[in-house]
Amino acid sequence: MGIYIKLFFTKLSMLKMYKKDFYLGLLSCIIKAVISIFLIEFILTNFSLVGGLESEKAAYLYFLIVFIQAVSWMLLPGIIGFTGIYIRDAELDMVLLKPVNKLVYIIFENIDIKEFPNVTVNLVIFIISIIRLNCGLFISIMLFLSVFPGVIIIFSLCLLINILGFRYKDTLMPIKFLFSLVDMCKYPLTVYNPVIRFIFTVIIPVGFISYFPIIQIKNIAWIFALGIAVSGVFLIVSVCLFEKAFRLYESTGS
């Protein structure tokens, strides 16, 4: 475990090395966040209901997905760009030689610490969107924790897509398409047709994780537990299949 912690703190120390870049990144994130806030505020002040959701709930849904995306882009660059980094450039050969868990090492080695300002800004906005719901401490905690199964599902789906990378050497475009679909989950599922709702509920259940807790707040405990179970199943299946896919790996290095 020590090697992973060292990798993380090495990445964290990069913030001290690039102070100007950090502050510029923070400023950029704040500007983008302010624009997003004004946009969503404009929509919510002109429409009392968005896809059947009250304005505060619609805002929570929007910023939940934004925060899930921000966390994913910071923690999962190694998984998102796996084929380009580790398959085409044969960097996976070096990882396989190390006495470490391959997946954990790949995640920690590629944490994009430059995304930290983006995560911080979106975290603050996300917390504010929860506070505006005025729904009590327990429910607020459940709504906040919905981030974790969301990130786990994205991680799991990226792993499943990357299984193809052992044979086809490039999975970046399908993963970008996945993130485009996740982006659609910012909005209530009721604005989509039944086929798309099915996709976001079953095939890419980020919509299930984000939408159903907010429309069933009184039953949020069991919905959250179901979300944890769903993300856990996705994680176990994807990791097992990914590990088995290593037998298809053929080094492209010399």
Buried (B, 14 or more C-beta within 10 A) or exposed (E): EEBBEEBBEEBEEBBEEEEEEBEEBBEEBBEBBEEBBEEBEEBBEEEEEBBEBBBBBBBBBBBBBBBBBBBBBBBBBBBBBBBBBBBBEBBBEEBEEEEBBBBEBBBBBBBBBBBBBBBBBBBBBBBEBBEEBEBEEEBBEBBBBBBBBBBBBBBBBBBBBBBBBBEEEEBBEBBEEBBEBBEBBBBBBEEBEEEBBEBBBEEBBBBBBBBBBBBEBEEBEEBBEBBBEBBEEBBEEBBEEBEEBEEEBEEEEE
